[in-house]
C-alpha cells in the first residue's frame, strides 16, 4: 500500500516542473501545490476541488453543444480568389507572415466595449499565424472580468495564468511552460484566466510583466486578450510592452464610437505612437452590415490607424465555441489572413528597433572613442614590424582608418636604412 500511495501523486499532469528530487520540498514547491491540487486531485469537473468554471468548460463543451457540421473538403485553391495577380498577392502576404522573428513580438487586442469579438479576433488571428508560420504562437487571457479565451480551444489543463505566475521561479524550459497551456489543432497555445473575478483581478501589472519576460524567451509571438477597460492594473503593462495594437470595433454606431474613443484616450495618455501603428478590426459579430455604412467606418479609421480589416459575419465564430479555421467561411478566413499579413508588415520595424535597443547604444559611442585613438597607430607600426607579418598584424587595429595606413607603412620601413648611411 505505501508504494501505491507514493504513485498516486506521481503523474505530474499539468502544472509544475518535474524537478522535485533536485530541490527540497520545503524551499519552493509547497507554494505551487495548492493550485496543482485544485485541478488534479478531483479530476475534470468532479468534486469540490475543481476550479471555478472548469466543470462548465468540460460539461458545456463545443463538442456537446455545437451541432455536427461537416468540414469542407480541402481544395488547392483554398480561400483564394482571382487569377494570377491574386495568387501573386497572396504569396507576397504569405512571405510577410513567415518573416523570421528573432525577438518576442507582442500583440495587444483591446476594446472599451464588451461583446465586440475581441476574444474571437485574438484566437482566430493566433490560429492563422500558427498555421501559416508553423511556429510557436501563444495567446494570454489578461481579462480581469472572467475572460473566455480558455473556451475557444479544447482545454488540456485546468491551470490558469495565476498558477503560472506562482510557478515562474521554476520555469526553465518550454516544456515547463507547456504544462500550463492548452493547444488548438492549428498549433496556437492559450493560457486561460480564472473565471472568478475575485481571483482574476489579482493578476496585476507586475505579474503581467513577469509573465511576458518569462514567456517571451520561448514564444516568438504572444497575443494578449485584454479586458474591456483601460484602467485596470495589468493594462498598463499590456500597453507599455505591446509592439502592435489591435483595436476591435463592430459595424455599428456604438461599436465604432467606442473604438474611436479608445484611440483618443490612448493618444491623450502617451501612446500616440502606438496608435499610429495600430490596426482596427471591424468584427461582424452580428448581421447588421446591411443597415450600417461600413465603408464610412473604414474611412474614419484609415485616417487614424495603419490599417483596417473588415471581418464579415460568420456563424462558426458567432457560436462562441472552439475556433476552427476549416469551419470558417472562405471570406472570413481570407480576412484573418489579410490581418495576419498586415500585422507581419511591422515585424521588420520591431526587429530593427529591438536590435538598436540592444546593440545601437554601445555602437553609437564607439566611433567617437575610436577616432581619438586613431593617432595611436603612428607609434604602433614600428613596434609591430619586428613581429613579422605586419600587414596582417596591423589590419585588426586600424579598420576605421584603412585609407591612410598603407601610405604610412613604407615610411617606417625606409627610415631605418637611411639613418645608418647618414651616420
C-alpha positions, 0 to 999 in steps of 0.5 A: 500500500505505501508504494501505491500511495507514493504513485498516486501523486506521481503523474505530474499532469499539468502544472509544475516542473518535474524537478522535485528530487533536485530541490527540497520540498520545503524551499519552493514547491509547497507554494505551487501545490495548492493550485496543482491540487485544485485541478488534479486531485478531483479530476475534470469537473468532479468534486469540490476541488475543481476550479471555478468554471472548469466543470462548465468548460468540460460539461458545456463543451463545443463538442456537446453543444455545437451541432455536427457540421461537416468540414469542407473538403480541402481544395488547392485553391483554398480561400483564394480568389482571382487569377494570377495577380491574386495568387501573386498577392497572396504569396507576397502576404504569405512571405510577410507572415513567415518573416523570421522573428528573432525577438518576442513580438507582442500583440495587444487586442483591446476594446472599451466595449464588451461583446465586440469579438475581441476574444474571437479576433485574438484566437482566430488571428493566433490560429492563422499565424500558427498555421501559416508560420508553423511556429510557436504562437501563444495567446494570454487571457489578461481579462480581469472580468472572467475572460473566455479565451480558455473556451475557444480551444479544447482545454488540456489543463485546468491551470490558469495564468495565476498558477503560472505566475506562482510557478515562474521561479521554476520555469526553465524550459518550454516544456515547463511552460507547456504544462500550463497551456492548452493547444488548438489543432492549428498549433496556437497555445492559450493560457486561460484566466480564472473565471472568478473575478475575485481571483482574476483581478489579482493578476496585476501589472507586475505579474503581467510583466513577469509573465511576458519576460518569462514567456517571451524567451520561448514564444516568438509571438504572444497575443494578449486578450485584454479586458474591456477597460483601460484602467485596470492594473495589468493594462498598463503593462499590456500597453507599455510592452505591446509592439502592435495594437489591435483595436476591435470595433463592430459595424455599428454606431456604438461599436465604432464610437467606442473604438474611436474613443479608445484611440483618443484616450490612448493618444491623450495618455502617451501612446500616440505612437502606438496608435499610429501603428495600430490596426482596427478590426471591424468584427461582424459579430452580428448581421447588421452590415446591411443597415450600417455604412461600413465603408464610412467606418473604414474611412474614419479609421484609415485616417487614424490607424495603419490599417483596417480589416473588415471581418464579415459575419460568420456563424462558426465564430458567432457560436462562441465555441472552439475556433476552427479555421476549416469551419470558417467561411472562405471570406472570413478566413481570407480576412484573418489572413489579410490581418495576419499579413498586415500585422507581419508588415511591422515585424521588420520595424520591431526587429530593427528597433529591438536590435538598436535597443540592444546593440545601437547604444554601445555602437553609437559611442564607439566611433567617437572613442575610436577616432581619438585613438586613431593617432595611436597607430603612428607609434604602433607600426614600428613596434609591430614590424619586428613581429613579422607579418605586419600587414596582417598584424596591423589590419585588426587595429586600424579598420576605421582608418584603412585609407591612410595606413598603407601610405604610412607603412613604407615610411617606417620601413625606409627610415631605418636604412637611411639613418645608418648611411647618414651616420 
